[in-house]
Amino acid sequence: MEPVTHFLTGACIGRAGLNRKTAYATLAATLTAEAADLDILWGLRGPVESLKHHRGITHTLIAAPVVAAVVVGAVALWHLWRKRRGAKIKTATAAPVRWGWLYLTALIAALSHILLDWTNNYGVRPFFPFNPRWYAGNLVFIAEPILWALLLLALGMPAIFGMTDREIGARRTPFRGRGWAIFALCGMSALWSWRWLEQDKARAMIDHTQVAAAPVLRVGLEPYPVNPWRWHAILETAGYYQTAEIDTHAGTVASDPTADILYKPDVTPAVEAAKRTELGQVYLDWGSWAVVRDAGQSPVPGIDPPKLPPGQTWTTVEFTDLRFAYAFRPDGDKRPPSGLSGWTYIVNGREEAAEGIGSREQK
């Protein structure tokens, strides 16, 4: 999921009762819930390195205890710094610092990051490096406004009630917001369960509907934001991909064989060469519905093609993933997000001249 959901989930984890056990619980849970995404720093080495390491080792079960320990260590240093400055260690909950409970809180938040990333259609590798396979629940989209509303409600309502209490002179209630936080976390689980049931219904509908004329090799179901009844289906046959729109509420499966078919691109020497590049290996490892296309001499917007001596030619090879090539945006744009499409310039059908993700070139 995107950072907002992780941060808000961590805050709810801390306020669901763990802040009664130890000071800094909400702080540690909030930071740890998003800490795994520090792997974005690999982006400093280029977009291909970023894709290679995104949701990598920091998003694994073996790294979660380490991530939690690092955050707790940072909180401990801040705690000691405050004490040396003579600050009175007083928190809103007045709970003492219990480091064992604080580490447990951080560990739960670190594991929540892996779980949340599994629920969307990008996927996660929780057993890496022992098992490099990607797992994706495909229950919710990477950004889910319903979760934002649920989590913000849980964190905002206690503040609103607190202001009301101060207006009427009521005594301040410690540990305010526990019930709201538990409500939000249960609501999140309920949303996942509901979407899982709708996804199962969509799969049954596509299995019992003749969509593709040729035998179907595999089927993918991609979620839409907000609407739990709407699903985007991808069907692969030997010669083409066909998409369909499923509405589990209305019980309909819609697919236009003239507009919703993508024939598999030819495997040219340039495509074969592109698959052997670092970008090709990284993209095909991640892209469970990757399509590699020889685009000919079509320059990548913003990136100049290679300047070659007479007698040599270049070709653009494009990598896209059908998991994101549908109109999930409000504007109906079916293009994959620019940060999830790759390209490489191939010279003479054999050598790589440059490669990158979106409009960013790997230096």
TAFENQUI-V731022 format. One line per field, one symbol per residue. psi: psi as a letter, one per 30 degrees, with the letter a starting at -180 (. if undefined). A space follows every 50 residues. Layout:
psi = ???
This chain:
psi = lleeeeeeeeeeeefgffffeklgeeeeeeeeffefgfffffffgleeee eefkhbefhleffeeeeeeeeeeeeeeeeeeeeffgkjjklffgkljjee eeeeeeeeeeeeeeeefefagellifgkgejgkkkkfhellekjfeeeee eeeefeeeeeeeeeeeegglkkklhkfeeeeeeeeeeeeeeeeeeeeeee eeeeeefgkjekflkkelkkjklkkejffkkjkkkkaeflkkllkkjfef hkjkkjfffgkjkklkjleeeeeeffleeeeeefeejfhkkkkjgaijkk kfjklkjllkfkllkkkkklkffghliflffgkgkkkefgkllkkkkgge kkelllkbgkkj.
